[in-house]
Amino acid sequence: MNGQAALAVLRAERHVSISAITCYLTCPRQHEHRYILRTPPSHCAGALAFGTAIHAALAIFYRRAMEGQVEPTAEELETVFAEAWHRELEGTIPVLFDNGETEDSALDKGLALVQVFHAQARRHHKVVAVEEPFSVEIAHPTTGEVFPERLVGVLDAVVQDVDGSYQILEHKTAARRWTEARLTHDLQLSAYTLAAPLIGLGPAALTVQLFVKTKSPTLELLHPARTDHDRLDLMHVITGVLAAVEAGAFFPRRDWQCKSCPYSGPCIAG
């Protein structure tokens, strides 16, 4: 069973993702429209579509390495990115750009980032997994109550060093460099270290490959650490959100993000 098929099986059961948790923390009403009511979104954020296209190119790079095939050239990765980008634009949901960005300017930045990645990416000793799904039991950190939902997610890539230790690679795109606070409190990274021992990776290290879409696109490698306290805190957040969802606490959070929210129309009308 390949990664996509395995992920589909995991998602067929009651589950929650870090994206869903983060969505609730951003705006409970948005979470209701997206995950409970399944309201069709008015658009897809350009940044999300861009990230999907970058992931497609990197998946080819790491999958070739995992399978012992010849490494793709920079031009091949550019082609994969461009094709994925155009698929996103041609989808049924319109892509919305902001900050003066256009389809062509985003394409140019993506091609530049792929070139930077090909030139600077570390060639690891061994790639052991690409887009690897995982499922983790959710238990209340105080009472021990086990929730019917499981935490489901995907590791972008897993590599192994010469000494046998594992490293989880996470690909991120951003308009600007991450702050220390952004890196420290990213729930997704905490979830990865929670899942790692359960899928045979032990205390795997984390590396964020941050693709920064500045005027001169750059690739930054970040190495966040996570502790038992971070993982405990993550479970407090997850179980708290699940309890709020179960209670039907879907209040709107009115702020600057409403302007670009893909559910703002029905949210305000309702």
N, C-alpha and C positions, 0 to 999 in steps of 0.2 A: 504494500500500500504506500503510495507516494505521500508527500507532505500535505498537499492540498486535499487529498481524499481523507487522510487521517484527521485533518483539521475540521472537515465537514462532519465527520463522525462525532468529534468532540462538541461541535456547536449544535448538533442535533439534540443534545441533552440540555437540561437546565444549566445555564452558565452565565457568567458575567465577565466582561473584559475590563482592562485598565482604561480603555477608551470610554467605556460606559460610565465607569466610576468618575473619571475626570470630567465627563460631560455633565454629570449631576452636580459636581462641585462648582462647575462654571455657571450652570443655570438649571435648576430642577425642572422647570417647564420645558426647556429644550430637550432634556432627557426624556420627558414624558412623550413628546412628539416623536422623537427619533426611535426610542426603544419600546415604548408601550403602545402608543397609538399608530406607529408606523406611518406617520404623515409623510407624504412625498416631499422631499426638499425642493426649494425653489432653484437652488444652484449648488454647485460644488466649489469650494474655495480653491483659488488658483494654487495656493501653497500645497494643498493636499494632493491635487493632481500632479504637481511638480514632483513631490516626494514619491508618489507611486511610480513615476517614470524613472527616477533615479534608482529606486529599489530594483526595478526590472533589469537595468544595466548591471548593477552590482551582483544580482543573483546569477547572471550568466557568468560573470568573472569567477565567482567562488564555486559555482557548480562545476565549471570546467576543471578547476583545480582539484575539487573533491573526486572527480571521476578520472583524474590523471590524463586529461586531454590537453592539447596545446592551448596555451593562454591566448585569449582573444586580444587582438590588436586594439589600440585606442580608437581606430576608425570603426571597428566592429562594435565597440561599446557605444560610440556615438550613434551608430545606426539603430542599435537596440533602444537607446534613449529616445531618439527622434520618433521611431515607430510607436513606442509606448506613449509618448507625449501626444501624438496625433490621435491615438485611440482614445485618450482621455478627452480630448477636445471634441471628438466626433461622437461621444456618448450621448445618451438621451437626456442627461442632466447638464444644463449650461454651466460653463466654468466662469467664475467671476474673479476678475483681477482687481488689485488695488495698488495704491502708491505709484500710479503711472505706469505699471507693468503692462505689457501686451503679450500676445501669443508669441510673437517673433522675439521679443526681448527675453522672455522666459526660455525659449528654445536656445538662444545664444548662450545664456548663462548655464543652462544644463549641459550643453556641449563643452563649454569651457571647464565646468566642474568635472565632467567625465575624463577630460584630458589630464586635469590636475591629479585626479585619483589614479589614473593609469601610470602616471609618472612617479607618484609618491607612495602609493600603497605598499605596505609591507607584504612580501611574499612569505607566508607562514609555512612552518615545517609541514603541517598537515591540516587540511580542511576536513572536518568530520561531519558537518551538517550544514545545510542551507535551508532557510525558512522552516525551521524545526518546530512543530507544534508541541504544546505542553498543557497539562491539566493538573490543577492543584486543589486539594480539599480546602474548604474555607471553614474555619472554626473560630468562635468568639474567643479572643485572647484572655478573657477573664473567667467566663462561665464554662468554656469548653464546648458550648453548643455547636454542633456541626450543621451547617446550612445546607439546604438541598441544592443550591447552586455551587458550581465549581468555578475556579478562576482559570480561564482559558486564554492562551496567548501564543505568540510565535517568536522564536529567536531568529534574527536575521541571518546570522552565521555563527558557527562554533568552530574554533580552531584549536589545535593542540601544539604545544611547544615541544622542543627536543626532550625536555625533562619529563614529559608526560602530562604536564598541567594543562588545564583547559582555559580558554578565554572566550567570552561571549562578545561578539561584535554587534553593535547597534548602529544602524545608519540613520542619521538625522539631517534634515535640511532646515536652514534658518535664514532669516533676513539679516541677522546680526549675530555677533558672538554671544554665547551663553554667559550669564553671570554665574558666580559661584553658588548663589542661592538656587538658581534654576537647576544646576547640576545636582546639588545636594538633595533637593526635595522632589526630584522626578520619581513618581510612583512606579513607572514602568521598569526602571532600572532596579528598584527594590524587589519588584515581582520576579525579575530574572534570577536574582540571587536566592530567592525563595524556592524557585523551581529547580535550579541547577542540581542540588544534591538528589532530588527525587528522580531525575532522569539520567543519573550516573555521571554527572560532571563534577561532583564534589564542590569545594569552595572556589568555583570558577571566578576568574578576574573579569572585570568589565572594561571594555574599550568603546567609547562613543566616537564614531567617525562623523564629525560635524561638517557638513557641506554648507559653507557660508556664502550666500548670494550677494556679496558686496560687489562694488564696481570691478574690482579685480578678485574674482571668485577664489576662495581658499578652502583647503581641507585641514581641519584641526583634529588632533587626536586627544581625547580627554579620558582620564582614567579615574573615575569615581570609585569610592569605597563605600561599602554598606556593612552595617553591624547588625547584631541580633535586635538591638533597639529599633533600628530602621524597619526591620521585617515585622516586629511586633506592632510598630506604629502603623504600618501598611494594613495589617489585619484589623486594627481598630477603625481605620478609615473605611475599608471595604465593608465590614460588618455594620458600621454605622450607616453607610449609604444604603445597604440592602434593607436595613430596618426602616429607614425613611421611605424607601420605595414601597415596601410592603404596607406602610401606613398611609400611602397615597399623598405624601407631602411633596406636591409638585407646584410650588409657588414660583412666579416669575421673578427674575432678578434683572431689574431694569438698569442698564448701564450702557457704555459706549459700544459694547459688543453686539447689542441688539441690531445695530445698523447693518451688520454683515451676516447676521444669523439666517440660515436657510429656512427657518421656521417662524420668522418674525411676523409674516402675514397672518397666518391662522392664530398665532399666539396673541397678537394684539387684538384681532377681531373677536377672539373667544373670551 
